[in-house]
Amino acid sequence: MSASNATGRRSQIELQVALPEQLALFCELERDPDTAPYVLPTTLEQHRRAFAREEIIYLSIYDRGELGGFFILALDSDERSVEFRRIVVADKGRGTGRRAINTMETYCRDRLQRSRIWLDVFDFNERGRQVYSRLGYQLFDQRTYQGKQLLYYQKELETRSSARA
């Protein structure tokens, strides 16, 4: 699955269902000093257990053909929502994450048949909060987690029929 930019040219972001052998690389990406403060630490064994669960979806992000990150999504039992649990990209500040999120939203709508995505982000993650806000995610709740402020955002996805109207 690829994304298109505003001019219709391919942005060259592709998502593929992740492979179990990629989990060790995902752990390495999470330990990057520019990523680690923003994600809860996850061991390889924890990733393996989550990967095996039917409601958890790991997607590999390919940028111009190179593995450049991953998503973790969780299907909510309401059958309309997806929890956007994690995105990690290797090259930050180049728009890769934003383009990958756009592609992931299409994946959720078209492949998973879901109409709502929600996520949580620590309040000190300015980059993440800015990206989510720019992409149309709206704050709907706040809680404290391990002494840190956690913000909850959601986005209702346009269905194909409403996009054509």
FENMO-V321228 format. One record per run of one state. SS is the DSSP state (H for helix, E for strand, L for the rest). FROM is the first residue (numbers start at 1). TO is the last residue. Records with the same first field share a line. If there is no record, write none. Layout:
SS = FROM-TO, FROM-TO
//
This chain:
L = 1-1, 5-9, 18-19, 31-35, 39-43, 53-55, 64-65, 76-80, 90-95, 111-115, 123-125, 135-137, 146-147, 157-159, 165-165
E = 2-4, 10-17, 56-63, 66-75, 81-89, 116-122, 138-145, 148-156
H = 20-30, 36-38, 44-52, 96-110, 126-134, 160-164
//
